[in-house]
Amino acid sequence: MGVYECTHTPIPTATRKHASYTCEVQRLHQMIPTVLPKLVVEPGSAVLPKLVVEPGSANLEREKPTKSRHERKEITMRVAIVGGGYGGVYLSKALEARNVDVVLVERNERFFHKIGGGRAFIESGFEEKVFLEFDELLQRRDSCVLIGEARALNVNTKTLSVWCGREADEKRDINFDAIVFAMGVRHTFGQLPDEGLMLDDLLATCKREQDRLAMVDVIVVVGGGALGIETSSQIADTYKDKTVHLLHSRGALMSGAGSKELGDLVKTKLEALGVNVHLGCGRIEKEDVQRQYPGSLVLMATGCRMSDSSRSLLDPRWINDETSEIRVGPSLRVENAPDFVYAIGDIAATGDYKQARWAHRHAEVVAANICGGNKIYQPLRSNPWFIRPLSYILCWWVRARVDSTLVIALKLGLHEHVMEFGGILFSDYFTRRKMEKDTGIAHVRKSALSLPPN
Ligand SMILES: Cc1cc2nc3c(=O)[nH]c(=O)nc-3n(C[C@H](O)[C@H](O)[C@H](O)COP(=O)(O)OP(=O)(O)OC[C@H]3O[C@@H](n4cnc5c(N)ncnc54)[C@H](O)[C@@H]3O)c2cc1C
């Protein structure tokens, strides 16, 4: 890409220790320009102008007013976050709210609104909406978003090595006081390649997937979980002339959610959209499906796993190979790692369903613990007591009462939704009013990235 220019000298660990308190802040500020790389934007480049804000630079439009003596007695520390998805973004905000400096390392040039990723891979034009700017995310003058791929970590020297630039040929070392892994996991559809991409390549990736779909008459989606359901319904709704099959190993859709009512309702809605649902297919291999449906496009939507790049960054002792996740304790510290190493979001073995909302909750716990708290993360394992009575009160909107504790909001095609919250399956009347037609983009623009509506 050739648009980055950086000079970099890491702060020696000993110096950073002394620079921890405000009496040393000025000295720290003098050093930081050598640590934080400078982003130089070439004329005509699509690179975002305010990704890296240098102390003392003319970019400091949001410089804070001079603090009172009392306020100045804050501890300054720097947290490196690997991964600028939902978890990384939520955590950056939670840390900044506690006056902590953040270096958010994200390998893609833009935030990827993964929740709308499936739709961006299917519906032409939608890809323009799902890659969002990081410009407004960080407010502290010593925080920055660094676009590059984290590829090496030294916990002894507290150094993270990040490769930047289109060719990933510029290495920068980031020093940190604490580090958080928020690299997410790879899904089987609606998934970007396992490498960093600039905006033009991100858009081209979506277009390529859209073209693959446009060229075939028959599409077979394998996996009747949330991803397979959303994918097949979206394709059927977008391409009314194509034949769409959804194959699921078990006897009911959304079998992981353990709610027959939910599975039955989803099946009815999928069939109304024209999806051919096949249940009880047992273990399904891609090659077998290709033989059974010659000439079709087979899309696997059968779970997720840690990416190879994440695996190579991490100490193997931190990884649970069975679940392909990072082992964490109740404080979300990584097990077998020093106590300044944390993991959040999909990549952390918290026992949660893989959903952005849990990454949000993890971020709050980790932000508190980094700042000296002792917060314990407790995944929701039972419904609160008021849920059953509430379901009676809401009877106009409640379709059925089920036992699941999951929070599920499925988008079916372009206009249909199904929502289950706290064991209550909501009727269409409620769901259509609650769910956003834009797959949550307006919400994430405003609440997570502080961007204006587009
Ligand atoms: C099609 C689809 C629909 C979904 N719908 C919903 C939904 O409706 N509701 C819901 O709650 N959840 C939904 N999910 C799940 C949700 O997207 C994930 O739970 C969520 O993205 C997890 O957030 P995360 O921050 O852990 O990881 P991610 O959002 O995956 O972010 C990880 C980030 O880390 C970056 N990264 C990885 N490795 C490196 C590295 N070495 N260096 C730098 N950066 C790196 C990646 O580029 C990525 O941006 C959906 C998922 C898919 C695929």
The ligand as an ORCA input file, in Angstrom:
! r2SCAN-3c Opt
* xyz 0 1
  C     -23.247    -13.944      9.385
  C     -23.193    -13.698     10.880
  C     -24.289    -13.172     11.539
  C     -24.243    -12.928     12.899
  N     -25.324    -12.376     13.505
  C     -25.261    -12.052     14.812
  C     -26.357    -11.398     15.452
  O     -27.397    -11.130     14.841
  N     -26.242    -11.076     16.766
  C     -25.110    -11.330     17.473
  O     -25.047    -10.983     18.652
  N     -24.053    -11.964     16.898
  C     -24.098    -12.333     15.590
  N     -23.043    -12.965     15.000
  C     -21.879    -13.332     15.817
  C     -20.997    -12.113     16.024
  O     -20.638    -11.578     14.777
  C     -19.761    -12.517     16.799
  O     -20.156    -13.085     18.024
  C     -18.903    -11.311     17.068
  O     -18.385    -10.837     15.853
  C     -17.756    -11.622     18.026
  O     -17.027    -10.455     18.245
  P     -15.459    -10.516     18.502
  O     -15.025     -9.133     18.801
  O     -15.141    -11.584     19.460
  O     -14.821    -10.973     17.110
  P     -14.952    -10.358     15.663
  O     -16.118     -9.467     15.530
  O     -14.831    -11.506     14.737
  O     -13.663     -9.434     15.539
  C     -12.380     -9.935     15.539
  C     -11.471     -8.940     14.838
  O     -10.126     -9.286     15.057
  C      -9.378     -9.001     13.891
  N      -8.158     -9.792     13.960
  C      -8.032    -11.142     13.991
  N      -6.748    -11.494     14.104
  C      -6.037    -10.345     14.150
  C      -4.659    -10.065     14.283
  N      -3.738    -11.021     14.403
  N      -4.258     -8.777     14.275
  C      -5.167     -7.765     14.173
  N      -6.485     -7.985     14.050
  C      -6.922     -9.275     14.059
  C     -10.333     -9.391     12.773
  O      -9.989     -8.749     11.563
  C     -11.665     -8.929     13.325
  O     -11.976     -7.621     12.920
  C     -23.070    -13.230     13.630
  C     -21.959    -13.782     12.974
  C     -22.004    -14.013     11.601
  C     -20.796    -14.583     10.907
*
